[in-house]
């Protein structure tokens, strides 16, 4: 007994062809209406500052020019092109610029995502994957360099998987994408890595006689892609920079977006995962072995690091699409592209809507957790060596104050970051006093509710000079005293 796959003969359906366009338009409109959410990250501030530096100096940074602890140390920005883009649109339109740029890139990503899925799946299934992907990506949809690389991520992965489905090597023109990706964000390394499982998938399913030739073509493509990824101002050093981030060891789990996925409360990730497992069990979905390995690898990454959920969300459905279309009883839709005039009309309508909304909506970063007032007071002191909270580093850079530490964790390294975290949280109180001494700290700018702040209130030689709900400044003053030492009372027999 054999299972037959039914393919429905059909002509191109307008609704099917227009779905990606409507998805892109809906995502863009939603992001613009909630535009300030895209600015809800302190790293956006220093990303724009670095972009402004690159534009002003017409060069990319080779060493740190911002902190006082690492000034002059080797540092490169593998995100330089995205930083320039954000700085350029910020100069042109204020905070509306980064919001529109990020929203456009994200909308294009989901339009491409829907387009790639629609080649294999019905509208309802495609839309289900789109909604799930959007929910999983939502925590990381911010005006930062990685979202500008999202369209390339989708197009690159779809190109590799499409070539594997056709048992062919990817088109050479695809390497242009990896070159652009390498200048936008360090995530291009994952794109290079994914060539190997895609090639294996193609070879496993190819005719035995064609495997040698196919393997050589995939190897040639991989070599070209690797060479293209070095087409950056830093050459092959861009690859090494990504390795530095991955080798941060104990520092990574201390950064929110690098922490393992938390299942203590029910969230979108767990809901989507449970629904996917239930769907697969109910319908008896069968996948080729290599595609199973791809999905398990993506799932492992998403469980190990919360930020990798977006990779599972955007790549997982692409891995599944063609095999699902080959399931018994599946339909194979015939897809046609929407007319260019309709695409142009939609883009024009969105542009006009953006202009209209910009006159009503006010875009600006969320400053509720930003030490705006504290930094204004700190600048009056004209100090050079300030120990700051990690999350305050980006705002300090944007304000022209040299930070002790900021979001460029790869610059500071594992030990420096771990020591600072242990000091500010008083996991190791001695670390706090060692850092204050070793770096000759003149003042501290820490969260008001942090353990280190509470301790400094009672340490001689440090005087609180400013405090609000967000941040507190302690100034080194050798004459500051906080009371006499308690008397020693002998233990009675």
Residue, then its C-alpha position, 0 to 999 in steps of 0.5 A: x500500500x502506498x500513499x499518494x500526494x494529491x496536487x490540485x491543478x489551479x490557476x494563479x489566485x489573486x488572493x494568494x498572490x496579494x497575501x505577502x503584500x498585505x502582510x508587509x503593509x499590515x506589519x508596517x502600519x502596526x509598527x508605525x502606530x506603535x513606533x516608540x516601541x521600536x526605540x525601547x532599547x538603550x543600545x539604539x542611542x550608541x548605535x546612532x552615535x557610532x554612525x555619526x562618528x563614521x559619517x563625520x570621520x569618513x572612516x570606520x572605527x578600529x579602536x575604542x574612542x568612547x570608554x575610559x576603561x578600554x580607550x585605544x583598545x582594538x574594536x571594530x564595528x561589524x554593524x557599521x553600515x546599519x549604524x550609518x543608515x540609522x544616523x543618516x535617517x536620524x539626521x534627516x527626520x529625527x527619531x521618525x527616521x530610525x522608526x520608519x527605517x526599522x519598520x520598513x525593514x521588518x515589514x519587507x522581511x515578513x512580506x518576503x517570508x509570506x512570499x516564500x511560504x506561499x509558494x508551497x502552502x495555502x493562505x491560511x497556513x502561511x498566515x498562521x506561520x506569519x502570525x507565530x513568527x511575528x509573536x516570537x520576533x516581537x521582543x526583539x523588534x527594535x531599531x537596531x542593526x539586526x532588523x535591517x538584516x532581517x530581509x537578507x536573512x529570509x532571502x538568503x535562507x530561502x535561496x539555500x533551501x530552494x536550491x536544496x529542494x531542487x537538488x541544485x547548487x544556489x545561484x552565484x548571485x546569492x553571494x551578493x546578499x551575504x556581502x551586504x549582510x556582513x556589513x549590516x550585522x554580525x549574524x551573517x556568520x550563521x548564514x555562512x554556517x547554514x550552507x553546510x546543512x542545506x548542502x547536505x540536504x541537497x546531496x542526500x536527496x540527489x541521484x547518486x550519480x549526480x552527488x559528486x558534481x553537486x558537492x563540488x558546486x556547493x563547495x564552490x558556492x561556499x567558498x565564494x560566499x566566504x570570500x564575499x563575506x570578507x568584502x567589508x572595511x575590516x576584511x576577514x576580521x569581521x569573522x573573528x569579531x563574531x567569534x569574540x562574541x560567542x567566546x564571552x562564556x559566563x558573560x553571555x547568560x548575564x545579558x538579557x537577550x542571551x539568556x536561556x528561554x524562561x518557561x516559568x510563565x506561559x508565553x508566546x514561545x511556549x504556546x507556539x511550540x506546544x501548538x506545533x507539537x500538537x499539530x505534528x502529532x495530529x497530522x502525522x507530519x513526516x520530514x526528511x532526516x536532514x530537515x529534522x536536524x535543521x529544526x532541532x538545531x534551530x530549536x536548541x538555539x532558541x532554547x539556549x538563547x532567547x534572542x535565537x527565537x527569531x531564527x527559529x521563527x523565520x527559518x523554521x517555517x521555510x525548512x518545513x514549507x516544501x516537505x509540508x507541501x508534499x504531505x498526502x492531500x496537500x495542495x500546491x498553489x500556483x503563485x503569481x506576483x502582484x502587478x508592479x503598479x499595485x505594489x507602487x500604489x501600496x508603498x505610496x499609500x503607506x508613505x502618505x500614511x507615514x507622513x500623516x502619522x508623523x504629524x500626529x504621533x511623536x516618536x522618541x526613545x522611552x526615557x523612563x529607565x534612562x538616567x537623563x537628570x542624573x547624567x545632566x548633574x554628572x556632567x556639571x561635576x566634569x569628572x572623567x572616571x565614573x563607574x556606571x551601571x551596564x544599562x546606562x552605558x549607551x546613554x552616556x556615549x550618546x551624551x558625550x560622557x565616557x562610560x566605564x562599561x556599555x553594550x559593546x560586551x565583546x570589547x570589554x571581554x568576559x572577565x571584565x563584564x563578569x567582575x562588573x556584574x558581580x560588583x554592581x549586584x554585590x554577588x562579590x562585594x570585594x569586587x566593587x571596592x577593587x574596581x573603585x580602587x584599581x580604576x581610580x573611580x571619582x564617582x559612581x552612577x548606578x541604579x538607585x535600587x541596586x545593592x551597590x548603591x545601598x552599600x555606598x550610602x554607608x561607606x566612608x569616603x563616598x557621599x551621595x550627591x544626587x538621587x532620583x527614582x532611576x539613578x544615584x550619584x556617589x562622589x568620592x570624598x575622603x572626608x565623608x563619614x557615615x557614623x562611628x563604628x559599633x562598639x564591640x560587646x563581649x559575649x557573656x558566658 
